[in-house]
Each structure stands twice: as C-alpha cells, then as structure tokens.
Amino acid sequence: MSRRNWYLLTNSVVLAWIVLTVVAVTIHRFVPQPMWLMVHVPLLGAVTAAILIWSQHFSDTLLRREAPAGRAGLGIRLGLHTVGAGLVVAGVLGASVPLVIVGASVVAAAILAHAVGRSCGTTSRRPWCSSAASRSAPR
C-alpha cells in the first residue's frame, strides 16, 4: 500500500470519530451522560487517534527511520485504541462498569505500546525493548 493510501486509511478512523462526535452532539439530549459523551467522543476518539497516527509519522520523519513495528504496528495499535474507546463509550452509555474497565485497559495498552515502540529503535539497549533490537545494536 502506498504511503498516501496508508494515511488516507488511518486518517479515516479520525474522520469516523469526528462523524460520531457530530452524532453525539445531535443526540445528546436523549442519552444518559450527555456532557461526558460530547467531551469524550472527540477527545478519547478523534484526538487520541490523531495523536497515535501523527506522532508516529513525525517521529519517523524526524528520526529518518521507521518505527520498529512499522505501519503494521501502528495499524494494530490504532485498531486496539478504536475498539477500546468504543468499549468505553458503550460502557458509559450502558452503565456497565466492567465494559468501561476493559475498554480503558485496551486503550491504555495501545498507548503504552505506542510509547514503548517509539522509544525502542535498532540501537536501543533499554530493558523493555525486544531482545532482537538489543542484539542488533552496535556494541
């Protein structure tokens, strides 16, 4: 997949969250937790997804090397984030605390994986980085 098509695909996730924000603003009078919904759909959904996408893009560009997991890793993290955020929203609207906890845990895992992945490179000797990256590091 070309770089252009990849970013069109990943940014369509952000666009979907923006559309859901418009829906949330439209239906907020008819759902429980209307203020929570109108704040968290754009922030937890659109803004966080955009941060995941564009922080990888800019760090790859500025460091002049691709992240260790590359585009596939970003796709997995973005998918996890989207599922987790959807679970959080569904849990809050459905008053299901376990669903909120599972969704928040999935979002946290995706963001933690993103942060750790950005800090590990081919020359990293950090203990939390993969052993393959550490073995390939120059001594």
N, C-alpha and C positions, 0 to 999 in steps of 0.2 A: 504494500500500500504506500502510495506516495506521501510525502510529508504534509502536503496540502490536504489530501483526503483524510489523513490521520487527525489533523487538528480540526477539520470540519466535523468529523465523527465525535471526537472528545468534547468539543465545544457545544455540540448538540445536547449533551447532558446538561450543561449550564442553561441553555435555551429552554429545555424542558422544565427545569426548576423555576425559571422566570415565568413560564406559562402557568405553572402550578401556583406561583405567587399571585398572579392575576386572578386565578380561580379562588384562591384563599381569601383575597380581598373582596371578591364578589359574594362569596357565600358565608362570610364571617359572622353574620347575624344569626345564622341558622345552625351553628355548630358549637359544641362546648369548647371552652378555652379559645375564644376568638383572637384575643390580643397575642397570646402565645403563638398561635398559628401564623398570624400575619408577621410576626417578628422572626420566627424560627424557620419558616419555609424559605424565605430568601437568604437568611444568614447561614443556617445549617446546610441548606441545599445548594443554592446557586453560588454564594460567595466561597464556601469551603471547596466546592468542586473546582471553581476557577483558580483558587489558590493552589490546589493539587496540580492542576494542568500547567499553569503558567510558572509556578516555581520550578518545576522540572525543566520546562522549556528554557527559562532564563539561566538556570544553573548549567544546563548542558551547553548553552551558547557561550556563557562567560568562561566556563572552565575548559571549553573546547574538547569535551569528551562526553560520551553518553553515560547516563546513569547505569550502574551495574546490571539492573534488570531490564533496562531499555524501555521501549514502548509497551512491551507486553506487561512489564511490571506496573507501569502507570495504568494500563487498562484494568489490571486486576485490582489495584488499589482504588481506582475510580469506581469500579463496579461494586467493591465492598462498601465504599463510602455511600454510594447511592442506595444500596439495599439497606444498610444500617440507618441512614437518615430516614428512609421510607418507613422502616420499622418504628423508629422513634415517633414520627408524626402519627402513624396508625395507632401506636400505643397510647399516646396522649389523647387522641380523639376518641379512642375506645376505652379509655380509663383502665388500661392494662399495664400495671407496673412491670411485670416480668418482660413484656414486649419492649417497653422503654429501656429496660436494663440491657437486654440482649442487643437492641439496636445501638444504644450508646457504646456498648463494648465493641461492636463491629466497627463503628465509626472511629473509635479511639485506636483500635488495632490498625486500621487503614492509615491513619495519620501517623502513628508511631512507626509503621513500616516505611512510610514515605520519608520521615525524618532520618531514620537509621539508614535507609537506602541512599539518601543524599550525602550522608557523612562517610559512607564507605566507597572507596574507589579502588582502583587496581594497586595503588601504593599504600593503602591503609593497613595499619597494624593494630587497629582498635580491636579489643577482645570480642565485641559484639558483632564484628563483621565476619563474613563467611571465611572458612579456612582456605578456600580456593583463592580468594582475593589476597589473603595474607601470604600464601605460598608463592604467588606470582610477584609479590613485591620485591624490589631490588634490595639486597642486603647491604 
